Amino acid sequence: MRGLLTRRMDRRPDRSPEEDFEQLVRNVGDKLRGLFGGGNSGPGGGGNGPSAGGGGAPSIPIGRFLPIIIILALIGWLATGIYTIQPGEAGVVRTFGSYSGPPTGAGLNYHFPAPIQSVEVVDTQTVRRTEIGFRTDSDQSNNEVAGKRSNLAEALMLTSDENIVQVELLVQYRIADAADFVFNVQNPESVLRTSAEVALRSAVGNMTIDAVITEERGKVQMDTKANLERLLAEYNIGIDVGEVLLQVADPPEEVRDAFQEVVRARADKERLINEAQAYQNDIVPRAAGQAEELINTAKAFEAARIAEAEGEADRFLAFIAGLAGSAGQDALADYLDALEDTSDLAEVDRESARKTARSQFLASLEGLDKDPSYINRRDVMSERLYLETMERILPFAKKFILTPDSGGNLLQFLPLEGNSASVAPIVTTQDDSVSEENK
C-alpha cells in the first residue's frame, strides 16, 4: 500500500487524472494477483503478459470489472428504496429522522435508501380496541380471546355520592392521520388508554352510583366519548374514536349482592307502580265515561220534564183562556206570540223572556174572577178535571169497603196490608160505596 501511495504521489506532471486512476487500478490489481499467487505483470505487458515465473497462467484483469461491480452495488442499494403500500395502509417517510409528508398511499412507492430515508407503514383501516378496567388474554394459536382479567386499579372509581363502583370500558378506534399518530406523541396507544380512563373517571364522578349502575348507563358512555374526543383533539394524536361500550358497571364484589337486592327491590317497585298506573288509566276513563253518561241522562230527563211541565202549564193556561171568552183568547194569542219571539234567544235569555210573558199573561187574567159566566164555566171544568183524575188513579188503587157493623172505627183495621204497598189503599164505608154507585 505504501508503494501504491508512492506511485500515486510520484505521478508525472504530464499525466491526466484519468491516467493516474488507471495506473492506480493496475497497481491494486497487481497486489491482488500477488496475494492470490498470480505474480506481478511484466513492465510492458500492461497486466496481460506472462508472469515473472515464466510458466504461470495468464492474469485476470480485475481492474476492468471493478467499476461494473461498484455500479451494480449502487443499483442494488438504490433498489432497497422500493416498497409497497397495501389498501387501508399509509406510509410515513422519514428523511434523516424528520417527517417528509404527505403520507404515501396504496401502491408501489419509492424512498431514498437508508440511511437517507426510511418508511413506517401504518394500518389506517383496521378497527382497534383498548380496554379500561380489564384485560383479555388471546390464544396465540388461533388468535381468539381465551380469558378476561379484571384490572381493579383502573376499574374501581368514585361516584359523586362517595361510593365506589367497578366500571369496565371498551373503546374501539382507528388511526385517522398516520403522520400525527407516528410523530406527535410517543406511544400513542398508551396515551389513548390513559385518556380513556381519565374521561371515564370524569363521567362517573359526576353521577351517583344508582345512576351509573341502572338508570344512566347510556349517559356514561356518551359523556365518556365526549370527554375522550376532547382530550384526543388537544393531544392531536391522529386517532378517531368509534364506539365507547360500557362492559361492566357494578358495585365492588364485596357488597355486590346487597346492591343487587336493592336493584331488584327498586325494579319491583317500578313494576307495581306501572301496574297501578295501568289500572288507573283503565278504570278512571271508564268511570268518567259512566259519570258523563249519567249526567247527560239526568240532563235529558230534566229537559224532558221541564218541557213536559211547560207544555202542561201552557195547555192549562190555554184552557183558562178558553174559559175567559174572547178576552182570554186575545191574551193567549199575545202570550203565544211572545213565546215564539223567544226561540232565537240564548237559553238563559229565553227562559227569562218566557217567565216574563207568562207573568204578563196571568196578570191579564186576574179580573176574570168577577165575571159570572167565567165562574160557572170554571166550576164545571174543575169538576170535570177532578173526575178525569180519579178515573186515572182509582184503577190502580186497592179499595176496602167496610160495613156499618164495623162501628166506624178504622184504627183496628190498620195497617190492612202492611206498609209495603206502592199505592195507598182507599178505605170507604158501605154507605159511601152506595152513594158512589148512585152517582
C-alpha positions in Angstrom: 0.0 0.0 0.0 2.9 2.3 0.7 4.2 1.6 -2.7 0.9 2.5 -4.3 0.8 5.8 -2.4 4.4 6.4 -3.5 3.5 5.7 -7.1 0.4 7.9 -6.7 2.5 10.8 -5.3 5.2 10.4 -7.9 3.0 10.7 -11.0 4.3 12.7 -13.8 3.0 16.2 -14.4 2.1 15.4 -18.0 -0.4 12.6 -17.0 -4.1 13.3 -16.7 -6.1 12.3 -13.7 -7.7 9.5 -15.7 -4.4 8.0 -16.5 -3.4 8.2 -12.8 -6.7 6.4 -11.8 -6.0 3.7 -14.4 -2.5 3.3 -13.1 -3.8 3.1 -9.5 -6.3 0.4 -10.6 -3.4 -1.6 -12.2 -1.4 -1.3 -9.1 -4.3 -2.6 -7.0 -4.8 -5.5 -9.4 -1.1 -6.4 -9.3 -1.3 -6.5 -5.5 -4.4 -8.7 -5.6 -2.8 -11.1 -8.1 0.2 -11.2 -5.8 -2.0 -12.2 -2.9 -3.7 -15.0 -4.9 -0.4 -16.3 -6.4 -0.7 -14.7 -9.8 2.7 -12.9 -9.7 3.4 -9.4 -11.0 2.8 -8.5 -14.6 5.6 -7.5 -16.7 6.6 -3.9 -17.0 5.4 -3.6 -20.5 2.6 -6.1 -20.6 0.0 -3.8 -19.2 -1.1 -6.7 -17.0 -1.6 -9.1 -19.9 1.8 -10.7 -20.4 3.2 -13.8 -18.7 4.0 -13.9 -15.1 7.5 -13.4 -13.7 7.8 -17.1 -13.1 7.6 -17.7 -16.8 5.2 -20.7 -16.7 2.1 -19.4 -14.8 -1.5 -18.9 -16.1 -2.4 -15.5 -17.6 -3.6 -12.9 -15.0 -7.3 -11.8 -14.6 -7.9 -8.1 -15.4 -9.9 -7.4 -12.3 -9.4 -3.6 -12.7 -11.7 -3.6 -15.7 -14.7 -5.1 -13.8 -14.4 -3.0 -10.6 -16.5 -0.1 -11.9 -19.2 -2.5 -13.0 -19.2 -4.1 -9.5 -19.5 -0.7 -8.0 -22.3 0.3 -10.3 -24.2 -3.0 -9.6 -23.7 -2.4 -5.8 -25.1 1.1 -6.2 -28.1 -0.1 -8.2 -28.8 -2.8 -5.5 -28.6 -0.2 -2.8 -30.9 2.2 -4.6 -33.4 -0.7 -5.2 -33.8 -1.1 -1.5 -35.9 2.1 -1.5 -38.8 0.4 -3.4 -41.7 -0.5 -1.1 -45.4 -1.4 -1.5 -48.3 0.0 0.5 -51.5 -2.2 0.7 -55.0 -0.8 0.6 -56.0 0.5 4.0 -52.4 1.5 4.9 -50.4 4.6 4.8 -46.6 5.1 4.6 -44.9 7.7 6.8 -41.5 8.6 5.2 -38.6 9.9 7.4 -35.7 11.9 6.0 -32.8 11.7 8.4 -35.4 11.0 11.1 -37.6 14.0 10.2 -41.1 13.7 8.7 -41.4 14.1 4.9 -45.0 14.3 4.0 -47.6 13.7 2.9 -48.1 10.0 3.8 -47.9 7.7 0.8 -51.0 5.8 -0.4 -51.7 2.3 -1.6 -49.5 1.0 -4.5 -45.8 0.9 -5.4 -43.7 3.7 -3.9 -40.1 4.7 -3.5 -37.9 6.4 -1.0 -34.2 7.1 -0.8 -32.5 4.1 0.8 -31.2 4.1 4.3 -29.7 5.9 6.0 -31.1 8.8 4.0 -34.8 7.9 4.3 -36.9 5.2 5.9 -40.6 4.4 5.8 -43.0 3.3 8.5 -46.2 1.6 7.3 -49.3 2.3 9.4 -52.6 0.4 9.2 -55.4 3.1 9.0 -58.3 0.8 8.2 -58.4 -1.9 10.9 -60.7 -1.0 13.9 -58.5 -1.5 17.0 -59.6 -1.7 20.7 -58.3 -0.7 24.0 -59.6 -1.9 27.4 -60.1 0.1 30.6 -60.6 -1.9 33.8 -59.9 -5.3 32.3 -57.6 -7.2 30.0 -58.4 -10.0 27.6 -55.9 -12.9 27.1 -55.6 -14.0 23.5 -54.9 -17.5 22.4 -51.8 -17.3 20.3 -52.5 -20.5 18.4 -55.9 -19.3 16.8 -55.8 -15.6 17.8 -59.1 -15.9 19.8 -59.9 -14.4 23.2 -59.1 -17.0 25.8 -60.0 -15.2 29.0 -60.6 -12.0 30.8 -58.8 -10.5 33.8 -60.1 -7.5 35.9 -57.7 -4.7 36.5 -59.0 -3.2 39.7 -56.5 -0.4 39.7 -58.3 1.0 36.6 -61.8 -0.3 37.3 -62.6 1.0 40.8 -63.9 4.6 40.6 -65.5 7.1 43.0 -69.0 8.4 42.3 -70.5 11.8 43.2 -72.2 10.3 46.3 -68.8 9.0 47.5 -69.5 5.3 46.7 -67.1 3.0 44.9 -68.2 1.4 41.7 -66.4 -1.1 39.4 -66.5 0.0 35.8 -65.1 -1.7 32.7 -65.0 0.0 29.4 -64.1 -1.0 25.8 -63.0 1.7 23.3 -63.0 1.0 19.6 -60.9 3.3 17.4 -58.9 3.5 14.2 -56.0 5.7 13.0 -57.2 8.7 11.1 -53.9 10.5 10.5 -50.8 8.3 10.2 -48.4 11.2 10.5 -49.9 12.6 13.7 -50.1 9.0 15.1 -46.3 8.5 14.5 -44.8 11.9 15.3 -47.0 13.9 17.7 -46.8 11.7 20.8 -44.6 8.8 22.0 -46.6 5.6 22.4 -50.0 6.9 21.3 -51.9 3.8 22.3 -50.8 4.2 25.9 -51.8 7.8 25.7 -55.2 6.7 24.4 -55.7 4.2 27.2 -54.8 6.9 29.8 -57.1 9.5 28.2 -60.0 7.0 28.1 -59.5 6.2 31.8 -59.5 10.0 32.7 -62.6 10.5 30.6 -64.4 7.6 32.2 -63.5 8.7 35.7 -64.7 12.2 34.9 -68.1 10.9 33.7 -68.6 8.5 36.6 -67.5 11.1 39.2 -70.4 13.4 38.2 -73.1 10.7 38.8 -74.5 8.8 41.7 -73.9 5.1 42.0 -77.5 4.3 41.2 -77.3 6.3 38.0 -74.1 4.6 36.9 -75.4 1.0 37.7 -79.0 1.2 36.5 -80.5 4.4 35.2 -77.9 6.3 33.1 -75.5 3.7 31.7 -76.0 5.2 28.2 -75.2 8.7 29.5 -71.9 7.3 31.0 -70.9 6.1 27.5 -71.9 9.4 25.8 -70.1 11.6 28.4 -67.0 9.4 28.3 -66.8 9.5 24.5 -67.3 13.3 24.5 -64.5 13.8 27.1 -62.2 11.4 25.3 -62.7 13.1 21.9 -61.9 16.5 23.5 -58.7 15.2 25.1 -57.5 13.5 21.8 -58.2 16.7 19.9 -55.9 18.5 22.3 -53.2 15.9 22.0 -53.7 15.7 18.2 -52.5 12.1 18.0 -54.5 11.2 14.8 -56.9 8.7 16.4 -60.6 8.6 15.6 -62.8 7.1 18.4 -65.6 4.9 17.0 -67.5 3.3 19.8 -67.3 3.5 23.6 -69.0 0.5 25.2 -69.6 0.0 28.9 -68.9 -3.6 29.7 -69.4 -3.7 33.5 -70.9 -1.2 35.9 -71.4 -2.9 39.3 -70.6 -2.3 42.9 -67.4 -3.9 44.3 -67.7 -7.7 44.7 -67.8 -7.5 48.5 -71.1 -5.6 48.5 -72.5 -6.6 45.1 -75.2 -9.0 46.5 -76.6 -6.3 48.7 -76.8 -3.8 45.9 -78.4 -6.4 43.6 -81.1 -6.9 46.3 -81.7 -3.1 46.3 -81.9 -3.1 42.5 -84.4 -5.9 42.4 -86.5 -4.2 45.1 -86.4 -1.0 43.1 -87.4 -2.9 39.9 -90.4 -4.5 41.8 -91.4 -1.0 43.0 -91.3 0.3 39.5 -93.3 -2.7 38.2 -96.0 -2.3 40.9 -96.2 1.5 40.1 -96.6 0.7 36.4 -99.3 -1.8 37.1 -101.2 0.6 39.3 -100.9 3.3 36.7 -102.2 0.9 34.0 -105.2 0.0 36.2 -105.8 3.7 36.9 -105.6 4.5 33.2 -108.1 1.8 32.6 -110.6 2.5 35.3 -110.6 6.3 35.5 -111.7 6.9 31.9 -114.4 4.3 32.2 -115.7 5.9 35.5 -115.5 9.3 33.8 -117.5 8.0 30.9 -120.1 6.4 33.1 -120.4 9.6 35.1 -120.7 11.7 31.9 -123.4 9.3 30.7 -125.3 9.6 33.9 -125.0 13.4 33.8 -126.2 13.5 30.2 -129.1 11.2 31.1 -130.1 13.4 34.0 -129.9 16.5 31.9 -132.0 14.9 29.2 -134.6 13.8 31.8 -134.5 17.3 33.3 -135.1 18.9 29.9 -137.9 16.4 29.1 -139.6 17.0 32.4 -139.3 20.8 32.1 -140.6 20.7 28.5 -143.5 18.4 29.6 -144.3 20.7 32.6 -144.2 23.8 30.4 -146.4 22.1 27.9 -148.9 21.2 30.6 -148.8 24.7 32.0 -149.3 26.2 28.6 -152.2 23.9 27.9 -153.8 24.7 31.2 -153.3 28.4 30.5 -154.9 27.9 27.1 -157.8 26.2 28.9 -158.2 29.1 31.3 -158.1 31.5 28.4 -160.8 29.5 26.7 -163.0 29.9 29.8 -162.4 33.6 29.7 -164.0 34.1 26.3 -162.7 36.5 23.7 -160.6 38.5 26.1 -158.8 35.3 27.2 -158.3 34.3 23.6 -156.7 37.6 22.8 -154.4 37.4 25.9 -153.5 33.8 24.9 -152.6 34.9 21.4 -150.3 37.6 22.7 -148.7 35.1 25.0 -148.1 32.6 22.2 -146.6 35.3 20.0 -144.2 36.3 22.9 -143.2 32.6 23.3 -142.4 32.4 19.5 -140.2 35.5 19.7 -138.0 33.9 22.4 -137.0 31.0 20.1 -134.0 32.9 18.7 -132.6 34.0 22.1 -129.9 32.3 24.1 -131.0 29.7 26.7 -130.7 31.9 29.7 -132.4 34.9 28.0 -135.1 32.6 26.6 -136.1 31.3 30.0 -136.2 34.8 31.4 -138.3 36.1 28.5 -140.8 33.1 28.8 -141.2 33.8 32.5 -142.0 37.5 31.8 -144.5 36.6 29.1 -146.2 34.1 31.4 -146.4 36.6 34.2 -148.0 39.2 31.8 -150.5 36.6 30.6 -151.5 35.7 34.1 -151.8 39.3 35.1 -154.2 39.8 32.2 -156.5 37.1 33.6 -156.6 38.5 37.2 -160.0 40.3 36.7 -161.9 37.2 35.5 -163.0 36.2 39.0 -165.7 38.9 38.8 -167.2 37.5 35.6 -170.2 35.2 36.5 -170.0 33.3 33.2 -166.4 32.6 33.8 -167.1 31.4 37.3 -169.8 28.9 36.1 -167.6 27.6 33.4 -164.7 27.3 35.9 -166.7 25.2 38.4 -167.9 22.9 35.7 -164.4 22.4 34.3 -163.0 21.9 37.8 -165.5 19.1 38.4 -164.6 17.6 35.1 -160.9 17.7 35.8 -161.4 16.0 39.2 -163.4 13.2 37.7 -160.9 12.6 34.9 -158.1 12.5 37.5 -160.0 10.0 39.6 -160.5 7.8 36.6 -156.8 7.6 36.1 -155.9 6.9 39.7 -158.6 4.6 41.1 -158.0 1.6 38.7 -154.5 1.2 40.2 -155.6 1.6 43.9 -156.8 -1.2 46.2 -160.2 -0.5 47.8 -161.6 -1.9 51.0 -165.3 -1.4 51.8 -166.3 -1.6 55.4 -169.9 -2.3 56.5 -171.7 -0.3 59.3 -171.2 -3.3 61.6 -167.5 -2.3 62.0 -168.5 0.5 64.2 -166.8 3.1 62.0 -163.5 2.7 63.9 -160.9 2.3 61.2 -157.9 2.1 63.5 -158.4 -1.6 64.4 -158.0 -2.5 60.7 -154.8 -0.5 60.1 -152.4 -1.4 58.6 -154.6 -3.5 56.4 -151.7 -5.0 54.3 -148.6 -3.6 55.9 -146.7 -0.5 54.7 -145.2 -2.0 51.6 -148.0 -1.1 49.2 -146.8 1.2 46.5 -150.3 2.9 46.3 -152.1 3.9 49.5 -155.3 1.9 49.9 -158.7 3.7 49.8 -161.0 2.8 52.6 -164.7 3.6 52.4 -167.8 2.6 54.3 -170.6 0.7 52.7 -172.8 3.8 52.7 -170.1 5.7 50.8 -169.9 3.0 48.2 -173.6 3.0 47.8 -173.6 6.7 47.3 -170.9 6.4 44.8 -172.9 3.9 42.8 -175.9 6.2 42.9 -173.8 9.0 41.4 
